[in-house]
Amino acid sequence: MDIRRSGEWGELIDWPVVAIHSIVMQNGKVMTFGTDVSGNQGAMMVHDVWDPVTGEHQLLEHHMHTPTDIFCAAAVLLPGTNKVLIAGGDSRGEGRPINMGVNDVNVYDIDTGEIHPASDGEMNAARWYPTTIALPTGQVLILGGSDANGVGVATPEIYTPGQGWRSLPGATDQDVADFFDYPKTWVAQDGKVYYFANGRGSDGVQDLVALDPSGEGSIEKIASMPFTAAWESPAIMFDTGKVLISDIGTDLWVMDINGQTPTFEKVGTMPQERNYSDMTVLADGTVMINGGSGKDNLEAYAQTTAIIFDPKTSEIREVGEEAHSRLYHSTTVLLPDGTVLSSGGGSADNAEKTFLDSQIYKPGYLFDETGADAMRPVIEDAPKSVDPGDAFVITVDDADAIASLRMVRTGGTTHVLNVDARAIVPDFVKLDDHRIEVRLPENEAVSPAGFWMLFAWNADGVPSVAPIVSIEPRDGFYDGIGDVEALYFAVDQKVTSLDQVDFDAAPLHTQAVVTIDEDTSHAFYEGGPKDHFAVRYQGSFDVTETGSYSFYLTANDAARLTIDGQRVADLADLKQTTTSTVTLTLEAGIHTIGVDHLAETGPSVIDLDWSGPTFSRKQLTFDGLDSISPGDGGSEINVIAAPGGYVAGTDGADRFEGTAADDTFYGGLGDDVYRGGVGYNQVDYDGKAADYTFTHEADGTVTVSHPIYGTDTLSDIDGFWFRGEGKWYPIADLVTDGGGEGGEPGEPAEPGNDVNVIAAPGGYIEGTDRADRFEGTAQNDSFYGGLGDDIYRGGAGYNQVDYDGKASDYSFARKADGTVTVTHPTYGTDTLTDIGGFWFRDEEKWYPLDELVSEAPSDGGGSGGEPGDTVNVIAAPGGYIAGTDGADRFEGTTANDTFYGGTGNDIYLGAAGYNQVDYDGKASDYVFARKADGTVTVTHPTYGSDTLSDIGGFWFRGEEKWYPLDDLVSEAPSNGGGSGGEPSTDINVIAAPGGYVEGTDGADRFEGTIANDTFYGGAGNDIYLGGAGYNQVDYDGRAVDYVFTRNADGTLTVSHPTYGADTLSDIDGFWFRGEEKWYAFEEIGAAIQATPALNRLSDESADDTGDDDAALRTEVDLFFADDLSADYEAPLASEDVHSVHDHAMA
């Protein structure tokens, strides 16, 4: 047999797991997972990473042991990142029946080799056997799968990195629920997702469906399939819009979804049926089909001879026999060197064999005419990443020898499906002897965001080894918000023409819309007018391919359509509903659009549809792009994607889109929009700074106005250069924060004596050049305070502070109360709580907080794990964290945390999310007890005694077994002693509603919320658990009447001879009614740390004038001044009860 046609199989390779999932990752390595090391179901985060170059395996049994069985989950490479997202899995390990769905989402980090629960949350629906597919936006769509009860999921979801999951109720499909196992799914060149469920619906038809992920999603049945494809029938996209599908018999079909109407063509017949086989796009564009059984999943009918389908000729040829059958749970993937990895099979109830091995197939194109390894062209250099539609340059050993290029997208194969695989043949130009310019298709849906193997072919039909090039996501997410703005205006009853409408007036209402589609006798928005109003829609839309497009404007009152500043349709003097059709030739890219409509009386109709080269008439949707406001419906907007470095605009209205690098913009004339992005970003202007007016807007943007050059809108801009004076200014020198006078150009404004309180909206927030106090959210927050002595309170989530300069420019110190101070000789001294990391702009480097901040100073010692030299405070970053062999205190996050403390008397504060403690040995080696305050102690004669709160489960390494906490820990004993059981009736448990709550004169237990809570317990031994948010306890009397004691577990005891002894955790401040004065918890804590022998805030040394505060300052070396610190202001616990501003903090 001619080896150039047949290729060759290599030797079997032992494999650590059954490769039910195989993913060729961004770095060319292969990640496989699905079973444990014995080939049994119960993956529990066991995975293998194999390097095809060295042949080395890295088997990773994850320390975190999150009870997610990723058996039959769905894995997808996240475009533009170094991450693999794994969605769903099996319920094994959760104490429920197995083979049910879970809504877990886990992310594998290629750089660290670790898997962690996704920081942006779980799916809305549990899913087992779902399909995930990456979109050109970098988002991920998930379809199908079965839920926690084994019922198919009909509604898809869309995942947005950093934001999480959103359901698409408009795309609900019962056929997907009825046949939930891995729906066959592909991105088409019109940007929609085409799929079919693996069976015929209730109407007896198997439908091909187009899913639009914009807005709330929508679906359209666009074809009935002329054959039946089951879930065990493989399918793969081998070329743009062309999918090879195996039906339930032996026939092969090509489905073409490029035109307005999909077509289906039977292209050949296989020698035998192949259930559970795999299809792989090879480097030359042919499709390899290997494995499978001619009957069910039976070994007796296994097909070990691979076949190759050639799309150019429809030839089907057999190419060699594998050593083992590859049936259900087998996977096959193309590697960057052009070979094929075939793996796994088995580990199922219907499997007769299980294979912990793999085999490499070497296609014929890698051999020369003699049967020896062919000499291959070499790509010496290629970019790591490129933007959609870009041209880029590669370096080869001999450009003249290169005859063609082909790019094959990597992805993950599981259950006969690799939905992200596809191939393109890019155009190219030879620049010289070694350089070739590669030109990507202008339509980003043809070469969607992801990771592509680039093969260079010589005239002999031999490919290079492929570098992997990342095509980055296109700008703008499908967010369901809408990228067109609707502005509504009141009009007089006499107005009968759009020319009479004053669109420059203040609008009645503004909202974002996804479509222009109204047909109603009601108001267009809640509370709006039904008659006599006008609406202006303005925004942008994306054209993916240059060509002819028709627009259909329908209205029953006056309406106009404007595209790219040109009026193209005008409906006037209408007596009935009318449609105006206009056809335009549009270039690929972003275009502006405006629609004006006048609604006089009666029902109002306004609708805009369109059609294009690859689709028939449909609703024009506006979702997935940044909004562009074309202003008065007139001037054209020129969108400029900065290449990094210096970029100049036009004398019209430009919008500059910055990069992750440093960018400098010059816009000239026109009302320009500058979006700097990350990096250092600068705008150059003509003239002098004194010629311009600078305004800091409420939304955080900056407007720069000039009587001739226009008004520009800026975001993420750091500085200016004025050509008329040859001088640079930082933005803070020229732009005030909206309150007070700004400094002269070149003279930074001095920080004010007051504190500017900033409630973070979640995401990125900037402060001022004076003293700011940042209040974080329950989400992830990033802060930049600039100058001034700032206070950062991160709250829940991951929180970060960005600083100018380098880390080495600053001094870091952890105070005894757990806060961190960051000091710079110019920028001031900041105080931080609940901050996880830093970003230093001048070195463009991120540091975790613990890398720069040492442990807190000792409080003087103490026994048995009290805070001091023996306690190591660990703020968990989310995920897995290990402690020391001393006494550790672990502080969890709002994400899922897993702790391992080793020896020592450790404290675990789990916080939100699922939290777990890993222990050596077996559960039977430990003694578990639940205390009256709800904490749990876990004791071992060697490892010590640990105190736990907010922990959900345990993993015991000695038996490799997970237990929920409640399986090992009995209920707390009653307060009156005895043998346990229900809490004593002497304890009154109060779940705070958020705000102010009072207890009783008995023993109360207050449980706070994620909001701000203020508690008043009165008499009795009370317990205060503050939770998230700002939390405060109000006390009768004065601070000096009480004794404050910090306990070994981090709680605080507040004692009074009359009112009792209270236990506090997560409390931020106190209000003492007898002196009408507020104290920060940090001040009370600092008093204890500063004078450990004196825990009473005493007034014994007060003079005859009764100056208790003076005595207090003398006694404990703290300054409880009447006005406290000018740059610290207590947050409001409640606006109507005990408001700080009603008392001494004014």
C-alpha positions, -999 to 999 in steps of 0.1 A, spaced: 0 0 0 12 35 -8 21 51 25 15 85 11 -22 75 8 -25 52 38 -4 68 64 8 49 94 -3 41 130 23 43 157 27 22 189 2 22 217 9 48 244 -2 42 280 -25 69 292 -33 79 328 -71 83 323 -97 73 298 -97 103 275 -134 109 274 -125 146 267 -95 156 247 -86 193 242 -57 207 222 -49 238 242 -35 272 235 0 260 241 -3 229 219 -4 205 248 -33 181 251 -56 180 282 -76 148 288 -100 139 315 -131 119 323 -123 91 347 -100 83 376 -67 66 371 -84 32 371 -106 42 343 -137 44 364 -163 72 365 -157 97 392 -132 121 377 -134 145 407 -110 169 390 -84 144 379 -69 154 345 -38 148 325 -17 172 304 4 156 277 32 174 258 33 160 222 68 174 217 84 157 247 59 129 253 57 137 290 25 134 310 15 156 339 -12 139 359 -29 164 382 -51 152 410 -64 185 422 -59 194 458 -92 213 460 -113 182 455 -144 202 447 -172 177 446 -177 181 408 -175 150 387 -165 163 353 -174 130 337 -194 139 306 -192 177 311 -185 201 282 -151 218 278 -143 248 256 -112 270 251 -120 305 261 -109 327 232 -83 354 240 -74 337 273 -52 310 287 -82 293 301 -103 262 295 -139 264 307 -155 232 319 -193 234 323 -215 210 341 -208 174 349 -222 146 370 -238 147 404 -216 120 418 -201 131 451 -231 154 460 -251 128 479 -276 125 451 -283 99 425 -255 98 400 -258 107 363 -277 138 370 -267 173 360 -249 200 381 -246 237 374 -209 238 384 -185 257 362 -148 251 365 -119 269 348 -85 253 340 -56 278 340 -29 267 315 -2 288 333 -7 273 367 -20 239 358 -49 242 382 -86 240 380 -107 263 401 -144 270 403 -153 299 380 -151 332 398 -180 346 379 -205 320 391 -224 289 381 -248 282 354 -285 290 359 -294 254 350 -277 221 360 -264 203 329 -250 168 321 -241 160 285 -244 196 272 -227 212 242 -206 244 246 -194 265 216 -172 296 215 -187 326 198 -168 353 178 -173 377 207 -153 354 230 -185 344 248 -196 308 252 -230 294 243 -243 262 260 -272 241 249 -289 210 261 -279 186 288 -300 171 315 -307 189 348 -305 178 384 -336 157 380 -325 141 348 -348 162 327 -335 178 295 -328 215 295 -346 235 268 -332 269 274 -297 278 264 -274 302 283 -246 325 272 -214 330 293 -196 363 293 -161 362 308 -160 383 340 -198 385 341 -211 350 343 -241 332 328 -273 346 313 -303 325 301 -317 331 266 -354 324 271 -362 335 235 -342 305 222 -360 278 242 -364 246 222 -383 216 234 -366 193 209 -333 201 226 -348 191 259 -362 159 245 -329 150 229 -305 167 253 -273 147 246 -247 169 231 -267 188 204 -247 192 171 -238 229 169 -217 253 147 -212 290 142 -222 301 107 -208 330 87 -238 351 94 -228 350 131 -257 328 142 -254 294 158 -268 265 137 -277 233 154 -299 202 154 -311 181 182 -302 144 180 -337 131 171 -369 139 154 -393 162 172 -429 157 181 -438 165 145 -417 137 133 -391 160 117 -355 166 126 -351 204 122 -320 225 115 -323 256 137 -306 290 136 -301 306 170 -295 343 173 -277 349 206 -285 386 207 -310 401 232 -329 373 250 -321 350 221 -343 338 193 -345 307 171 -358 300 136 -363 266 120 -347 270 87 -347 235 72 -359 199 77 -331 174 75 -335 148 47 -320 121 69 -318 111 106 -287 118 127 -285 103 161 -264 114 191 -239 86 184 -235 99 147 -204 121 143 -204 154 125 -177 181 119 -174 215 101 -145 209 76 -148 242 56 -166 275 60 -202 267 65 -198 230 53 -205 202 77 -198 165 72 -225 144 89 -229 106 93 -265 95 94 -278 66 114 -267 42 86 -236 43 64 -243 74 44 -222 106 46 -238 140 40 -225 175 35 -247 202 49 -240 237 35 -252 266 56 -235 294 36 -265 305 16 -299 318 25 -313 283 23 -293 254 36 -286 225 13 -279 188 20 -260 165 -4 -252 128 1 -216 126 -8 -207 89 -2 -213 57 16 -190 41 42 -182 4 40 -199 -1 73 -219 17 100 -198 35 127 -217 43 159 -196 64 183 -168 71 159 -149 104 157 -143 128 129 -112 149 126 -103 177 102 -68 170 90 -41 196 81 -49 192 44 -86 198 48 -97 161 45 -117 144 72 -106 113 90 -132 90 105 -119 64 130 -134 40 155 -170 32 160 -191 0 159 -214 -13 133 -239 -23 159 -246 -3 191 -214 -3 212 -205 -39 207 -168 -49 203 -177 -77 179 -187 -51 154 -159 -26 161 -143 -9 131 -106 -5 136 -98 6 101 -98 44 97 -112 60 66 -106 94 51 -131 115 32 -118 140 6 -143 169 2 -128 179 -32 -134 145 -48 -159 128 -24 -134 99 -23 -136 76 7 -105 55 13 -94 32 41 -60 42 56 -49 17 82 -59 -3 112 -57 8 149 -45 -16 175 -76 -11 197 -112 -4 190 -123 31 198 -160 31 206 -181 51 231 -161 76 251 -132 77 226 -118 109 213 -96 120 184 -78 153 178 -54 169 153 -20 179 167 1 209 157 26 186 140 -1 173 116 -5 139 133 -37 126 150 -41 115 186 -67 87 190 -75 78 226 -98 62 252 -131 43 249 -150 25 276 -159 34 311 -196 30 306 -223 5 315 -226 -5 279 -189 -8 273 -173 -42 271 -137 -29 273 -120 1 287 -88 15 272 -63 35 292 -41 42 261 -37 62 230 -22 59 195 -8 83 170 -18 83 134 7 98 109 -11 109 77 4 102 43 12 139 37 41 135 62 60 110 40 79 114 8 78 91 -22 103 67 -7 81 62 24 106 82 46 97 112 66 93 141 43 114 173 45 90 199 59 88 236 54 95 256 86 75 286 100 102 303 120 81 330 135 44 339 138 24 363 160 9 349 192 -24 367 186 -41 387 159 -74 406 156 -103 394 135 -99 403 98 -63 413 103 -33 408 80 -2 396 98 33 385 88 50 351 94 86 342 88 95 310 70 127 293 60 120 297 22 90 318 11 94 306 -25 87 270 -15 54 278 1 25 269 -22 -5 273 1 -16 279 37 -43 263 58 -55 272 93 -73 245 114 -90 256 146 -82 236 177 -109 226 201 -121 198 223 -136 165 213 -160 145 233 -189 122 225 -183 121 187 -183 159 185 -158 188 182 -180 218 175 -152 244 175 -131 226 148 -131 241 113 -106 251 86 -99 281 63 -76 288 35 -64 323 40 -50 345 12 -14 354 14 13 375 -3 51 368 -3 69 399 8 104 387 4 125 355 6 114 348 42 83 368 50 47 361 41 17 383 48 -13 363 58 -47 379 53 -76 367 74 -112 368 61 -129 401 68 -159 383 82 -150 374 118 -176 346 118 -157 328 91 -126 327 112 -141 331 147 -121 339 178 -101 310 190 -69 292 186 -58 282 151 -30 259 139 -13 275 108 1 251 84 24 262 55 24 237 26 51 232 -1 45 222 -37 51 185 -27 20 186 -4 40 185 28 30 208 57 51 226 83 46 221 120 19 246 129 23 275 153 -9 282 172 -22 317 165 -49 332 187 -76 352 168 -88 375 194 -125 381 202 -142 408 183 -153 439 202 -186 440 220 -205 413 239 -240 400 234 -252 415 266 -290 416 260 -290 454 267 -291 466 232 -267 489 212 -293 513 200 -305 542 221 -341 553 219 -348 589 229 -385 599 233 -397 635 229 -430 652 236 -446 669 206 -475 693 203 -507 681 188 -502 704 159 -470 687 149 -476 665 118 -440 663 103 -407 651 115 -393 685 104 -413 701 132 -399 680 160 -372 695 181 -348 666 186 -324 689 204 -348 693 233 -344 673 265 -359 638 259 -387 626 281 -370 592 284 -340 573 271 -335 535 269 -314 509 252 -332 486 227 -322 455 209 -347 458 180 -368 486 164 -401 467 164 -432 484 178 -468 477 168 -490 489 197 -517 512 208 -499 515 241 -469 535 252 -435 524 239 -422 525 275 -438 522 309 -453 556 319 -448 571 284 -473 588 262 -495 568 238 -500 597 214 -482 628 202 -446 618 207 -415 613 186 -387 587 190 -352 588 177 -332 556 176 -295 560 172 -266 535 174 -246 511 154 -247 477 137 -222 453 123 -218 441 87 -197 409 86 -192 407 49 -190 434 21 -220 432 -2 -255 443 -10 -279 448 19 -316 457 18 -334 476 46 -371 475 51 -386 505 71 -422 500 80 -444 526 97 -479 540 99 -468 576 107 -438 596 95 -404 578 97 -369 582 84 -339 560 81 -303 573 82 -273 550 76 -237 563 80 -250 599 82 -270 596 49 -308 597 48 -318 566 28 -355 563 34 -383 588 42 -419 580 49 -442 610 51 -479 618 50 -489 582 56 -525 571 58 -518 534 64 -489 511 73 -463 514 46 -429 498 39 -400 515 22 -372 493 9 -337 506 1 -307 485 -11 -271 496 -3 -236 483 -8 -219 482 26 -183 474 35 -176 449 62 -174 467 96 -194 489 119 -220 513 105 -241 540 122 -278 540 120 -306 564 129 -344 561 128 -368 589 135 -405 582 140 -435 605 147 -465 589 165 -496 611 162 -528 594 174 -539 558 175 -518 526 172 -482 532 163 -461 510 140 -424 513 135 -402 483 124 -368 478 107 -358 446 90 -329 438 67 -315 411 43 -280 404 30 -259 383 8 -262 352 31 -296 357 47 -331 365 38 -353 392 54 -353 393 92 -354 417 121 -323 439 124 -310 433 160 -286 456 179 -267 435 204 -230 426 206 -214 460 198 -204 490 218 -230 517 212 -221 546 189 -242 577 191 -243 594 157 -254 626 173 -281 645 155 -288 617 131 -264 632 107 -226 632 109 -207 601 100 -187 584 127 -153 571 117 -143 541 139 -106 537 144 -92 506 161 -58 517 174 -29 494 164 -10 505 195 13 535 194 4 567 176 -28 569 156 -44 600 139 -80 605 130 -99 626 105 -114 660 106 -148 644 111 -162 626 141 -139 598 150 -141 571 176 -108 557 188 -107 522 203 -75 517 223 -55 485 228 -39 467 257 -7 485 249 1 523 252 -18 544 227 -15 581 217 -44 596 197 -48 628 176 -83 635 164 -81 669 149 -115 685 142 -148 669 150 -166 656 181 -144 627 188 -147 598 212 -116 583 228 -117 549 246 -82 543 258 -84 507 271 -56 495 292 -20 507 291 -10 544 292 -32 564 269 -28 600 257 -46 625 235 -26 652 216 -43 685 210 -35 716 189 -31 749 208 -27 753 245 -44 738 275 -58 772 284 -78 772 251 -99 742 262 -126 735 288 -124 703 308 -154 687 325 -155 656 346 -190 640 339 -211 621 364 -206 588 345 -168 591 349 -160 603 314 -143 636 306 -154 661 280 -128 684 264 -144 713 245 -129 739 221 -149 765 201 -133 754 168 -121 718 173 -153 705 189 -163 686 220 -146 653 227 -156 625 251 -128 606 268 -126 575 290 -95 557 302 -72 586 292 -41 594 313 -26 625 299 -25 652 273 1 668 250 -6 704 238 13 711 206 9 749 209 30 750 241 50 718 237 39 706 271 25 675 287 -1 674 314 -15 644 334 -53 644 332 -56 651 369 -39 685 365 -66 697 342 -98 679 351 -114 684 385 -136 657 401 -167 679 397 -166 695 431 -144 725 439 -118 744 420 -92 727 399 -56 737 400 -37 756 374 -23 736 345 9 719 356 0 722 393 -17 691 407 -47 699 429 -40 694 466 -60 667 484 -88 683 503 -93 679 541 -126 662 535 -131 626 525 -147 617 492 -168 586 497 -170 564 466 -194 535 465 -180 512 439 -205 500 412 -185 468 407 -157 467 381 -132 495 378 -136 527 397 -113 558 399 -110 582 427 -98 618 430 -65 634 439 -76 639 475 -86 616 503 -110 590 489 -128 562 507 -137 533 484 -166 510 494 -165 478 474 -193 456 464 -201 418 465 -186 416 430 -150 419 418 -137 455 422 -106 473 410 -97 507 425 -74 535 415 -71 563 440 -43 585 427 -30 610 452 -43 614 487 -45 592 518 -72 568 506 -92 541 523 -100 509 504 -127 486 517 -129 458 492 -160 440 504 -167 405 489 -153 392 457 -118 397 443 -106 432 449 -76 450 436 -59 484 439 -40 498 409 -10 520 416 13 542 396 50 534 396 65 501 407 60 479 437 95 488 449 85 525 452 61 517 481 62 505 517 38 479 528 27 470 564 1 448 579 -14 463 611 -24 443 641 -61 447 632 -55 430 598 -56 461 577 -27 470 554 -11 503 548 6 512 516 28 543 517 45 564 490 64 597 496 43 615 469 10 596 466 3 593 504 -6 565 528 -35 543 520 -54 519 543 -67 487 528 -91 459 540 -103 430 519 -79 436 491 -65 406 472 -39 420 449 -22 450 432 -14 462 397 16 485 392 12 505 360 49 513 354 59 477 354 26 463 341 27 436 367 3 420 391 12 409 426 -10 391 451 -12 410 484 6 384 504 36 386 482 42 422 492 27 424 527 42 406 556 24 391 586 8 413 612 29 423 642 25 402 673 0 413 700 24 402 727 18 366 726 -8 346 743 -15 309 745 -31 283 724 -31 301 690 -41 336 701 -31 363 676 6 368 680 38 355 665 24 320 663 -7 329 641 -3 331 604 -32 351 588 -40 338 553 -65 357 531 -76 330 507 -74 341 470 -103 318 461 -96 281 452 -70 260 471 -48 275 498 -23 257 521 -12 269 554 18 262 576 26 237 603 19 264 629 -13 281 639 -30 295 608 -61 317 604 -77 312 570 -101 339 558 -122 328 529 -137 346 499 -171 348 483 -159 321 459 -154 285 466 -124 279 489 -105 248 499 -81 249 529 -53 227 541 -38 237 574 -15 208 583 -5 207 620 -13 235 644 -44 249 660 -59 265 629 -89 288 624 -110 285 593 -134 313 584 -150 301 552 -172 331 543 -195 327 512 -194 300 485 -187 263 491 -158 260 515 -139 228 524 -111 217 547 -87 190 536 -72 168 563 -46 141 565 -56 106 577 -92 94 580 -124 109 594 -124 83 621 -91 97 634 -107 130 644 -132 143 670 -159 167 658 -179 191 680 -203 219 673 -202 247 698 -231 268 710 -220 297 689 -223 276 657 -186 271 652 -172 236 648 -140 222 664 -121 194 648 -95 177 671 -67 153 664 -40 141 690 -12 150 666 -25 177 642 -41 199 669 -75 215 675 -91 236 647 -120 260 649 -143 262 618 -171 285 606 -189 285 573 -174 252 562 -194 229 539 -174 197 537 -142 178 543 -117 158 522 -97 131 540 -65 122 522 -59 90 540 -92 75 526 -96 98 495 -132 105 505 -153 135 508 -179 141 536 -204 169 540 -199 186 573 -233 176 587 -224 139 582 -196 142 608 -208 170 631 -238 167 654 -259 196 665 -246 221 691 -252 213 728 -279 234 745 -268 264 765 -278 248 797 -256 218 791 -268 184 785 -262 161 756 -269 183 727 -301 186 706 -320 217 698 -305 251 708 -316 262 742 -348 283 743 -326 309 762 -311 318 728 -332 341 706 -319 338 670 -325 369 650 -319 369 612 -313 406 605 -334 420 576 -307 445 567 -308 479 584 -315 484 621 -326 455 643 -332 452 681 -329 422 703 -343 413 737 -330 416 772 -321 379 771 -294 361 751 -298 370 714 -279 357 684 -279 382 656 -271 370 621 -263 397 596 -270 400 559 -249 410 529 -263 445 533 -254 471 561 -267 460 595 -269 478 629 -277 458 660 -288 467 695 -290 438 719 -296 454 752 -289 432 782 -279 395 780 -250 375 766 -254 382 729 -237 369 698 -233 392 668 -224 377 634 -222 406 611 -218 390 577 -209 411 547 -215 448 544 -209 474 571 -220 461 605 -224 481 637 -234 474 673 -250 501 694 -244 500 732 -258 519 761 -234 539 782 -199 549 772 -169 530 757 -150 533 789 -177 514 807 -169 482 788 -140 456 787 -129 445 752 -111 412 747 -99 397 715 -102 359 714 -80 333 699 -105 326 671 -105 363 661 -138 372 677 -141 401 701 -158 399 736 -174 430 749 -182 428 786 -202 450 810 -211 442 846 -248 449 840 -254 442 803 -235 410 800 -207 396 778 -212 397 741 -193 378 713 -187 397 680 -174 388 646 -175 407 614 -183 440 632 -170 473 618 -180 499 643 -197 508 676 -221 536 687 -222 544 724 -255 561 733 -242 575 766 -217 597 748 -234 599 714 -201 589 698 -190 564 671 -158 543 672 -143 522 644 -137 486 653 -101 491 642 -97 517 670 -110 494 696 -89 465 682 -58 487 681 -63 497 717 -63 460 727 -32 453 705 -14 483 718 -19 475 755 -27 438 758 -26 440 796 -53 467 796 -84 457 778 -107 482 794 -110 516 777 -105 532 811 -112 567 824 -94 562 857 -68 588 849 -93 615 840 -88 648 857 -114 667 878 -129 681 846 -141 647 837 -122 646 804 -128 609 798 -115 611 763 -82 626 775 -79 599 800 -87 573 773 -60 587 750 -35 587 778 -43 552 790 -43 533 756 -23 557 734 -52 560 710 -67 593 698 -105 591 701 -107 627 692 -141 643 691 -137 647 653 -117 615 648 -95 616 617 -103 641 591 -97 615 564 -119 588 579 -157 588 579 -179 560 591 -202 544 566 -239 548 573 -254 518 590 -289 531 585 -302 564 571 -330 568 595 -317 551 627 -283 560 642 -271 578 612 -234 587 616 -241 621 601 -267 627 629 -240 624 655 -204 633 660 -190 625 626 -202 656 608 
